[in-house]
Amino acid sequence: MSTAAEVRSPEPEALTWLRKLQAYRQSSTRRSIIELAITTLPFTLAWSAMLTALKLEQFWLYALLIVPAAGLLVRLFMIQHDCGHGSFFRNRSGNDWTGRVIGVLTMTPYDYWKRSHASHHASSGNLDRRGIGDVDTLTVEEYRARSRWGRLRYRLYRNPLVMFGVGPIYVFLLQSRLPLGVVGEGWEPWISTMTTNLGIAVAAGLLMWAFGIGPFLLVHLPIVILGAAAGVWLFYVQHQFEGTHWAANENWKFHEAALHGSSHYDLPGVLRWFTANIGMHHVHHLCSRIPYYRLPEVLRDHPDLRDIGRLTLWESFGCVRLTLWDQRQGRLISFREMNEIYG
């Protein structure tokens, strides 16, 4: 006769990894302060150098500094992101107030975003709970059932020029200014948004008063627009990739979706630094309380995690064509593939 231990089902892979990852959840206050300093100070210097370059008509230097300045803004957003998960500092107030202040620079209402991003983590990869803080993705059946106008709107939405050009500008400069679509969620989204807007207005007003409206806009707008585009791109490839995991509600499991529905975007070292290791997204989704500066430690200690959902920089460009979820095949496909398969 078999014993209970002999017939017990093996522990799911994702839960096994989750148990191992608990040891990395502890943040270091000293390290967090250093990370904040080595991001904030260079951003301030880059911003000031761009302004100086404009005044001295050194336009080549101004143009040269836009990319690193935008990269530092992305890194600030990732610190805000960790604050939202309660992983950057050990205490809640330290995380929340740091996140709120950074939210003025990233033009992202911290408390409102924190809530919506938590919903994204709780539903990522669930076909029955799409549209919560993620990139809208239709199934083949849903797309084919739409009217001609509905199909055109979806194709426009998924067009790279819209997704990574117009979209980021709309989300960060316009949509984030009013928490529309959250009726019934109380005053918190409005308070978060309006206080962030006030902070932006005060900071922008002071800088415009000190340096002029034109110079301020010429410096800050390119940084925000490029940083927003990079942020949307990162979010896109972390879930819209070959081999990602989606399932209907009855078959969806949180930990499995976290591990296999998020990519390991294996970026070159300098890009890993500017993006605060967010490319190790499968580990982050499985255990979001791990500070970003400890994620490389996880992959160093557990090399088997490196190949799960691995996506190189070159491979990631091919993800743009993946636009529809094919439930029959259980994978993302392109519009062209849909036409070839389904006519």
N, C-alpha and C positions, 0 to 999 in steps of 0.2 A: 504494500500500500504506500502511495506517495505521501510525503509529509506536506504540511502547508507551505513550508519554505521551498519545496521542490516544484510546486505547481504555481507559485506566486508569479505574476506577470513581471517581466523585467521593467525597470524604471525607464520612462521615455528619455530619449537622448537629451532633450532640452532641459528637463528637470535635473538630470545628472550634472549638466554644465552649470545650471543655476546654483546648485549646492556648492560647487567649486568656486564660483565667482563671489560668494558672500564675503570671502576674506579680503576683497579689494575695495569694499565699500567705504572704508574709513578715509576721510579727507585730512589734509594737513593744513592748518591755518597759515603757517609760515609759507608753505609752498603756494597756497592760493593767493596770498598777498603778493608774492613775487610774480606769479603769473599775471596778476592784475596790473602790476607796475610795469612789467616788460611788454605789455600790450598798450596800456593807456599812454605812457610817456612817449613811445615811438609814434603813436597815432597823433599826439599833440604836436610833436616835432615835424612830422610829415605834413600835417595840415598847415603849420606855420611856414614851413619851407615852400609849400605851393603858393601861399599868399605872397611871400617875399619874391619868389621867382616871377610872379605876375607883375609885381610893382617894378621890378628891375627889367622887365620885358625879356626874361630868359625863358621863353616859351618851351624850349626843348626840355628844360629841367622840370617845369610845371607838368608837362605831359608825361615825363618819365616817372614822376612821383604819384601819379593817379593810381596806378595798379597796386603798389605796396600799401598806399593809404587805404584803398578799398579792401585789400586783404586784411589789414589790421582792424577795419570796421567789422569784417566777417568774424574775426577772432573775438572781438568784443561781444558780438551777438552770441557766439558759442559759450562765452562765459555767462551771459544772461541766460542762455539755455540751461546750463548746468545749475544755475541758481534756481531756476524754475523746477528742477528735479530735486532740489534740496541737497545737492551733492557737492557744491563748491565750497561752502563753509559748513561747519558743524552745527551751527544754530540757525534757526529759521529766520530770525530778524536780520542776521547778517546776509543771508541769501536774498531775502526779499528786498531789502533796501539797496543792495548792490544792483540787483536786477532792475529795480525801478529807475535808478539813476542812469544806468547804461541804456535803458529803454528810451530815454530822451535822445541819445546819440543815434540809436538804431531806428528811431521813429516807430517803436513797437510797444504798445501798452502792455507792461509786464504782467499785471495780474490777470488781465483778460486773456492774453496769449498763454499764460501758464495754464489756465483752465482748459482752453481749447486744445493745447498740445497734450495735456493729460488724456483728453478724450481720444486723440490720435493714437497714443500708445495703447489705450484700452481696446481699440477696435481695428488696429492695423491688420490688413489681410483678411478682414471679414467682409465677404461680398454683400451681406445684408446690413452692414453699417458703414457704407462708404460715404465720402463727402465730409467727414469730420476732420478738418485740418490736413487733408491730403490732396493729391492731384486727382481731379475727377477722371474716372476710368469707367468706360462702358463695357459690358460684355458684347460679344458678337450679336447675340439675339436682341439685346436692347438697341443696339445701333441699327440693325436691319429693320426693327419695328418702328423706328422714327420716320417722321415725314422728311421730304427732301430738304426743307428748311432746317429741321432739327439735325439732320446729318451734316449739313453745311456748317452750322454753328459749332458742332463738335469738332469738325475738321479744322475750322479756324482756331478754335481753342487749343487744339493739339499741334498747331503749326509752330515750329521752333521760333519764328520771329515774334509770334504772340506770346508763347509760353515763356521765353527767356528774354524778350525785349519789352513788349508792352505790358505783359503780366506783372513783372516785378515792380514796375513804376506804379501801376494801378494799386497793387497790394500795399506797398509800403508808403507811398505818398498820399493815396486817396482812401482806400478801403480802411486802413488802420486809423483814420481820423474819426470815424463814426462806427460804433459797434452795431451796425444794422444787422438784422437777422437773429438777434438774441432776445427778442421779446419774451417775457416770462421768466428770464433768468435773474431778475432783480436789478438793483442799482449798481452792483459791483463792476460789471463791464463798462458802464457809463462813467463811473467815478475814475476807474483806471484809465480809460481813454481820455477823458477831459483833463485830468491832472497831467498826463503825459503831453497832451496838446499844449497845456499851459507852460509846461517846462520847455517844450520846443520853442514856443513863441518868445518866452523870456530870453532863452539862450541865443536864438537867432536874432532877436531884436538888439541885444547887447552887442553881438558881433557885427551886425549891420551898422550900428551907431559908431562902433570903433573903427571899422575898416571900409564901410560903404556897402550898399546893397549889391552892386555889380560884383565886386571882388568876392564877397561872401558866397553868392550864388555860383560863381565860376569855380570856386574851390570846393564847396560842399556838395553841390548837386551831382557832379560827375562821380564823386566818391560814393555817395548814397546809391546812385543808379547802378554803377558797376558792382558794388557790394551786394545790392539786392539781387541782381542777375546771377551772381555767383551763388548766393544763398538758395535761390530757387533751383538752380542747376544741381546743387548738392542734394537738396531734398528730393529732387526728381530721381536721380540715379540711385539713391539709397533704397528705393522701393520699386522703381520701374526698370527692371533688368531681367535678362534672360535667366530663368530658373527661380524667379521669385515665387512666393507661396500665397495663394488666395484660396479660401474655402467658404462654402455657405455656412450659415450659423450653426447648423446641427453637426457639422464636421469640423468647425473651427476650434482650435485650441490655442489659447493665448501664448504659451511659451513656445510652442512649435512655430507659430506665426512670427513671433519675435525673432527666433533664431534663423529661420529659413526664408522669411519674407523681407529681410533687411540685408543689404549687401555689405561685403567687406570691400570698400572702395580703397584699393591699395595704391595710394598716391605717393609720388616722390617726396622725400623728406621735407623739403622747403614748403610744399603744399600741405603736408600733414601738419606742420607747425602753424601756418596761417589758418587752417581750418580746425585747429584744436582737436585733431584725431577723430573728428566726427565720422570719418570714413569707416571706422571700426564700428559700424552702425549695428551689426548683428549682436555684438557684445553689449552695446549700449541699450538696445531694445530689450534684451534679455534681462539686464540688470542696470536700470537707469540711475541707480544711486552711486555708481562708480564714477569718481571724478575723471574728467577727460585726460588729465595728466597721468592717470594710472592705467589707462587702456593699453598702451604699449607694453606695460608690465604683464598684463593678462596674456597677450599674444606671445610674449617671450617665454612665459612659464608654461603655456599651453599651446604649442605650435600646431596642434591638430585643428585649432579654431581658424587658422589662417586661410585654409582652403574652402571654408564654408561660405558660399556666396561671393567668392573672390572676383573682383572686377578691376582691371587695370585702367589707367587713364585712357589709353588708346581704345580699349574695348568699350569704354563708357560712351563714346560718341555714337556707337551703333544702337544705343538704347533709345535714341530719339525716334526711331522708326516704330517702336513698340507702342501701339496705341489702343489695342482692344484685348480684353481677356476672353480667351476661347475656353469655355467650360468643358467642351468635349475633350480637348487635348490637355487641359489644365496648364495653360501657359499663355503668355502675352504674345500677340502676333501683330503684324503691320496691316494697314489697309490693303496693300497689294496681296499679302498672303490670304486675307479674307476673300478677296475677289477670286483668287486662284482656287481656293478650297470650296467656297460656297457659291461662287458664280455671281 
